[in-house]
Amino acid sequence: MRRTVPIATTAGRRVSTSWKRSLSTAVRDSDELIDLLSLSDELREPARRLSAEFPLVVPRSYVSRMTPGDPRDPLLLQVLPLHVEENQVAGFNRDPVGELPARRAPGLIQKYRGRALLVVTGTCAVHCRYCFRRHYPYEETPAGITAWQPAIEALERDPSIGEVILSGGDPLVLTDRVLSRLVDRLEAIPHLRRLRIHSRLPIVIPERVDESLLAWLTSTRLAPWVVVHANHAREIDSLCGSALKRLVDAGIPVLNQAVLLRGINDDADTQAALSERLMDVKVIPYYLHQLDPVEGAAHFHVPESRGVEIVEELRRRLPGFGVPRYVREVAGEASKIELR
């Protein structure tokens, strides 16, 4: 039977289930993570060194889903800095999907027709080592209603935009008061119709899906959609599954985007288990992304031919709505490219 790490305690007390508390008590020291999971000391020095450039952040509830003593745990590999991040590989760069040239205002990115993305924070609840924004200049990201005003005005001037995507970082690290004020401003733009939120918090800190979040999500005139990010069925434990179902039961469509990652989910059995688990909690397996070629993540690369084989096998095993679309994002293209 797989052992799990117990939820951490402070001064002998169980840590509060508040999502803010979970965010503030996340593991941020690589030595602590290695100690919690009883991992080899050989991992310490590279993890310390690489955390200096791209810090380690992982909530304790997510750590509790990892297997102690297993350096190849599929959840651990997503967050632990490894020496292979230092390998320089041709084609892997610091802006792999061409976001910097697509900025229309501070924090506002438009790459595709009819929709625009608002980077509302540079903070995440978990730092995934394959993140395509691991080198994004978050120091230039506006914070707060006043700072967001130029982006809001750019949206007001363009009636072709019908959908706004809140992203980051992770937008759900912001308080519901801040988010609801932002959505109030977006609601006042007549041509906006949909609000999409891209977040990993319902996966890594499921208590973030609380009554306050559901209240403003279900009261906006904009049609809300939530896109979450899970790569492995073990990420969706009972608490996470309940949080996802709460969103769906409140009438909010929930989609999942996964990334194809070497050593984590690059086989049909693992992908099928993820899709089955998502469907069981009423979430649509939407996209399986080919890894964005970001500098520091080349060791996660899986050949496209292998991805096509996996998706073909999923089509033989799963109902159509359980098979994610296998896509690749290319800088400068007018849409994602579907891989077949």
N, C-alpha and C positions, 0 to 999 in steps of 0.2 A: 504494500500500500504506500502511495506517495505521501511523504511527510510534508507538512507545510510549516512555515515560520509563523509563530504566534504574533498577533497584533501587539505592537510595542506598548509598553506602559510607562507612565511617568510617576516617579515616587510611589510605586506600588499601585497606582490607580489605572484603570483602563482609560486609554485615550478617548476623548470625546468623539462622538460620531459626526459632529459638525464638519461640513465640508471645508470651512475656513481653517479649522483646527487641523484637518488632514493635510491641507495645503501647506500650512506653516510648519508642520512637523515632518515633512517629507525628508527622506534621506538625501543629504547633499555632500556627503563625504564618502569617497570610494572605499576607504579602509573600513568604515562602518558597514557598508554593504557587503564587503568581503567577509567581515566577521559574522554578520547576521546569517550568512549562508554557508559558513564554514568552508570557504574556498581557499585555494592554494595561495601561499604568499607570493608566488611568482607573478601573480596578477597585479600586485600592489603598485609597483613602480611605474609601469606604463599607464595604469589607470590614474594615478596621481598626476603624472605629467600631462596627459591628454585632457584631464578635467580642467586644467588651467586655461585652455583655449575654449573648450565647449563644456561647461560645467555639467556634472552629473546631478540630476534631480529625478527622484522616483518616490512616489507615495508609499507609505508602509503597507497599506492594504494591497498594493500591487506586488510588493516584495513577498507578502504572505502567500501569494499564489505560485511562487517559485519553489523549486525542489532544492533543499539544502545539499551541498556537496556536489552538485552537478554543474560544471562550468559550461556545458552545452545546453542548459535549460533554454527553451525558446523565448521565454519572457526576459530572462537575464540578458541574453545576447542582444536584445533590443536597446538596453540601457547601459551596459557596462563598457567603459572605454577600453579598447584593446590596441595593442601595438600596431596592428595592421592598418589602423586609421592613418598612419604616417606614410603609407605607400603612395607615391605619386603615380597616377595612372592616366594615360592619355585619354582625353575626352571627358574627364571628370573635372568640373570647375565649380566656382563659387556662386554662380547664378545659373543653375542648370536649366531652368524653364523660362528664362528671359523676362523676369519680373521687373528688373530695374528700368529697362527702356519703356516699359508699359505703365509707369507711374504717371497719373494725370494730375494729381495733387498730393500733398503730404498724406501718406497712408492710404491713398486710393489707387488701385491697380485695375486697369481694364485691358484684358487680353482677348475677350470674346464678345461678339455682338450681343446686345440686349441685357448684359449683366456686368456688374462691377464688384470688386472685392475691396472691403474696407479692413485694413490691418489695424485693429483697435487696441492691441497691446503686444508687447514683445515677450510677455511672460507666459510660460507653459507650466502645467502641473507635472509633466514628465518630459525629459529630454531624450528623444529617440535618436540613436546615433546615426540613423540613415536620413534624418530630417533634411528636406530639400532647402529649408530656410536656415540651416545651421550657421550660415555666414551672412544672413540678411542684416542690413544696417538698422537694427531696431532702435538705435540711439536717435534716429531721425523720425521715429514713429510718433505722431501726435497722441496726446492723452487727455481726455476730457472734452466736454461739449465745446468749449471755446476753441481748443486746438483742432477739433474736428471740423470746424466751420468751413474752411476752404474746401474740404472734400465734399461736405454737404452741399455747398453752393455749386460745385462742379456737377453733382448729381442733379440738382435742380435745373441746370442749364441744358441737360441732355434728355429730351423726351423719349429717345430710343431705348433708354435703360428702364427695364421693368422689374429687375431683380437685383437685390443687394445681398452680398455674401459677407457675413461677419466672420473674420478669421484673425490670425495672429502669428505667433503666439497662439493662445487659446482664449477666445472671447469670454468663455464661462469662468475664467478666473476673476473677471470683474464682478462687482456686486450687482444684484438685481436692480437696485436703485439707479446705478449708472447706466446699465443696459436699457432699462425701461425709458429713461430720459432720452437716450440716443434713438430708440425706436419711435418715441413720440415725434422727434424731429424728422425721421424718415417717413413716418406716416403722413406728415403734412405735405409731402411731395406727391402731387396728384398722379403722376404717371408710374410711380412705384406700385407694384402689385404683390410681389413675393419677398419674403425674408428668409434667407438660408443661413444657418449657423453651423459652422464646421468646428467640432469639438471632440477632444479625447477624454474630457472629464467624466462623462457618463460611464466610460470604461474604467478609468484608473481611480476615480473618486466618485463612485456611484451615488453617494449621498448628496451630490450637487443637484440631483433631480429632486427638488423639494417643492413644497406648495408655493413658495414665492416665485420660483422659476416658472412653474406651470401657470401661475396666475397671469403674468404679463405675456407669456407666449400665446395663451389662449384668448387674450382680450384684444390683441392688436387687429386692426383691419387688414393688415398684410397677411397673406397666406404663409404660415410658418412651416419650414422644413428643417429637420435636424439631420446632419450627416456626421456619423461617428466613425471612429477608426479603430478597428480590432484586426489583428493579423493572425490570431490563433484562438482556437476554441477555449483554451484554458484561461484566457483573459476574461471570458464571460462567465464568472462564477454566479452563485445564486443572487448575491446582492446586486451585481451588475445587471443580471437578467431582469430582476424586479424593477430596476431603475428604467431600463429600456422599455419594458412593458408599460410603465406608468406614462411615459411620453406618448406611446402609441394609443393607450387607452384614453388619453386626454384629447385624442383626435389629431395628433401631430405626426405626420409621416416621418419615419426614421429610416435612413439608408446607411449602409456601411461601405466604407472604402478601405481596402486592404492593399498592402504593398507586397509584391512577390520578393521574398528575402531568402537568400541562400542559408541553409542550415536551420531555418526557422519554419518555413511553410512551403518549401519548394517540392512538394509531392502531392499527388492526388488525394491520398488518404487524409492528410492534414487539412487540405483545402475543403474537402467534402465535409469533414467534421466541423469546420468553421461555419460553412453554409448551413448545415443542419442545425447547429446551435443558434445561429442568427434567426432562421425561420421559426424555431421553437419559441423565440421571444418576440416574434412578430416584426422583425427587422429584415428589410430587403438587402440581400448581398448585391450591391450596386456595381462597384468597380473593383477590379484587381489591377493595380497599377504596376507596370514595369518600373523598376527602380529609376528614379530621377538621378542622373549622373552627377551627384554633388561631391565635391572634393572631400575625402575622408571616409567615403562609404563604398568604395569599389569592392570591398570584400563581401558585400551583400549581393553583388550582381548575379543574376540568373540569366542565361541565354534566352532570348525570345523564343527560340525553337522549343525549349523545354517548357516555357509558359504555355505555348500553344498546345503541346501534348497534354498538359495538366487540364486545361480548360476543355479539351475534347473529351477527356475521360469524365470530367464533371457532367458534361452533357449526357453521357450514357448512364450516369448514376442518379441524377437529381432532376426534379421538375424544372421547367424552364425558368421560373422566377427565382430559383435557387442558384442559378449559374451566373456569376458576376461577369460583366463585360471586361475583357482584357484589353487595357488601353495603355498608350504611351503618350506622354506630353512632349511636344517639340517646340522649342523657342521659336516664336514668330509665326507659327501655324494658326489658322483661324479656328481650330477645334482640336480636341484630343483625337488621336489616331487609334482606331480599333485594330487590334492584332488578331489575325486568324490563322 
